[in-house]
Amino acid sequence: MSGDEQVPFADALRSVQSLLLSGPDLEDLLAKVADVAAKIVEPPASCGITTRYDGEPVTLVASDPRAALIDERQYSLREGPCLDALDSGAAVEVPDQERDRRWSRYGVAAQELGVKASLALPLVVDGSTIGVLNLYGYDRPDTFSEADRERAVAYADQAARTLALAARSVRQSQLGAELEQALASRSVIDQALGVLMGQQRCDARTAFELLRRHSQNNNRKLRDVAADLVAKLTGQPAVDSRAFESGLERRPGSGDAGA
């Protein structure tokens, strides 16, 4: 029996690790993590993944609408196993929701939503709790066996590291894209300043003030105003001058060596 139990768990871990290789966005990654988590226990549960955003708990993704609803009920009541796990960084189990007395208002709401047992597992990275993986069972009290708990804890640990890696990758990608955009914008603005300085016979500070004033008066981005100005006064669209340095642009008439 133990061999049968380990096969789906091993598959689950492999599926989480392979998610990054398939290149989904972070939301898709989280949705797949929640879906796999719901299926590593027997009978299958439902799963919600909670984190904090602007200081408030939010459900990033859920394997089904009921899991999201149970999560949200805890947020609105400001009590429940999910929030305790998020605050403490420790796992919180509810073997029998009907008999549990820790959260009076949530306890009533959970029973109304059909929860028989639940397991809230913190997602911890470098000692910090980045979220909680919530499992809700609806079939019977004591839904989660010892083997279920062991698999769920190990899966949560793997999921936390995978999600942290994915989030870091997304942040780096966004930062890189933002940096590239900023550098390209700077190049176009510098070209516009040069054109203005020649046209108005003014210094760089005055040219920038002229450009900025036009941007504000027309409620347009400075880069767009600069690009339009360069195109209008030179008859050619503004380009990112870094392309010349990297050799991506050919000088007119350069051609091939044998031409």
N, C-alpha and C positions, 0 to 999 in steps of 0.2 A: 504493500500500500504506500509506503513512504516513497518508493521509486516512482509510483504514479503521480504522487503529489509534487515531486520535484521537477518533473518535466514541464508542466505549464509555467512554473515559476522561472525556470531557466529560460524558457521562451520569452517570458515577459521581460526579463532583464535584457535579453538580446534585442528585443523589439525597441526598448527605450534607447539603448545605445545606438541602434541603427537609425533612429529618427533624425539625429543630427546629420548623418551622412546623406539622407534623402533630401536635405535642404528645405524643409518646410519653414514657414514663418513661425514666430514664437507662439502665436495664438493656436495655430494648428498643432504645434508640438505639445502644448499644454492639454489640448483637447484629447490627443491620443494618449497622453500619460494618464489622464483621468479615466479614459475608457478602459485601458489595460488594468489600472488599479482596481476597478470595479469587478474585474473578472478573475483576480488572483485568489479570491476567497470562495468558499463553497458553502451554501449556494451563493451565486453572484450577488453583490451588493450594488449600491450606487455611490458615486464619488463626487465630491466637490473639492476644488482647490482654492483655499483662502489665502489672501495676503493683505497687507495694509497699503492704502493709497491715500496720501495726504492725511495720514493719521487715523483713517477709518478703515475697518475691515471690509473687504470686497471679495466676491467670488470671481476668480479669473475665468474658470471654465467648470463645467459639470458634465457628468456622463449622462444625465437625464434631468428633466425639469424639476422633479421632486427633490433631488439633492440640492439644487440651487435654492428651492423654496425653503428647505429646512435650514440651510445656511443663512438665508436672509432673515428668517424668523429669529435666529440667535442675534443677528446684528441689531434688529429693531428692539428686541427685549434687552439687549446688552448683557446677555448671560447665556451660558451653554458650554459644552465640552470643547467646541471649536475655539472659542475665545480664550478659554482657560489654557488650552495647548499653545495658542499663539502668544499669550502673555508669559507663560512659564517656561516654554521650550521643552515641556515634558509631555509624554503621551497621556491621553485621557481616554479611559475606556468606560463604557456604560454597558455592562453585561445584560441588565434587564431594565429597560426604560420605565416600565410600570412601577418598579420597586425603588427606583433611584429617587433620592430626595435632595440632591445637591442644588438643583435649579428649579424652583417651584413653578415659575411661569413658563420657562422653556419646556419643562417636563410635560406639562399639560398640552402645549402646542405640538411637541414631538409625537405624543401618543395620538393626537388628532390626525397627524399626518402619516400615521401607520408605522412609526419607528419602533422596533422591538429591541434593538441593540445598536450601539455605534462605537466607532473607534476613531479618535482624532490623533493623527501622528504629525509631529512638527517636522518641517523640512529645514534641516540645519546645515549651514555651510560656514566653515571657519568659526564655529562657535556662535554664530548668529542665526536666529530663526527667521527664515525668509518667507515662510508660509506654513500652511497646515494642510495635510491631505486628510479629508474627512470621508469615512466609510460608514454607510447607513444600511443596516439589515432590517428587512421587513417580515421575514418568515416566522421567526421564533426568538424568544430570549436566548441568551448565550449563543448567539449566531456564530461568533468567532471562536474557533477552537485554538488550542495552543499553537498548532501548526499554522493556522491562518494568521495568527498574530505575528509569528516569526517571519512568515513570508511578507506580510504587509510592512513590518518594520524595516526589513532589508530592502524591500522595494522603495519605500519612502526615502531611505538613505541614498539609494542609487538615483532616484528621481530628483532629489535635491541637488546632487552634484551635476546631473545632466541639465537641469533647468538653469543652474547658476552659470554653466558653461554657455548655454544657449543665450541667456540674457547678456552675458559679457560679450559674446560674439555680435549680438544685435547692437549693443551700445557702441562697440568699436566700429562696426560698419556704419552706423549713423554718424558717429563722430568723424569718421573718414570722409563721408559724403558731405557733411557740413563744412569740413575744412576745405575740401576741394571747391565747393561752391563759394566759400569766402575768398579763396585765393583767386578764383576766376573773376569774381565781382571786383576785387581790388584792381586786377589788371585792366578791366574795362573802365573803371572809374579813373584810373591813372591816365588812360588814353584820352578820356574826355577832358580831364584837367589840362593836359598838354594842348589840346585843340583850343580850349577856351583861353588859355594864357596867350596863345598866338593871336587869336581873333581879337580879344579885348585888351591885349598888351598890359596884362596884370600879373601879379604874383600868384603863387599856388594857393595861398590862403584865401585870397579874394575869389579865385576861380572856384574853389570848393564851396564858398559861401553862396556864390551864384547858383551852383549846381544843387546845393542842399535846399535853397529857397524855392527853386523851381520844383523840386521833389515834393516839398511840403505843400506848396500851393496847389499842386495837381494831385495830391494824395497818391503818389506813385513811388515805387521803390527807387532808391538812388541809382542802383545798377541799371534799371530799365531806362531811366532818364538819361544816364550816361551813354548807354548803347544807342539810343535814338539820336542823341546829339552827334556822336561820332559818325553814324550812318548818314545823317543829314548834311554835315559839313564836309565830309570826305568822299561821300558817294560809295563808301565801302562799309560793310558791317564790321562792328568791333569784334576782335578775336582775342582769345586768351594768349597773351604774349609768351607764356611759358612753353607754348608749342614750338616757338622758334628755337628756344634753348634746348629742347629735347630732340630736335631734329624731325619733328612730326610734320613740319611745314617746309616745303621746298621754296627756295628763293626764286623769283621769276627768272626764267632763262637758264636755270641751273641744269635741268635735264639730266640725262644719263651720261656716264663718263664717255661713252663712245659716240655721243650725238654730235 
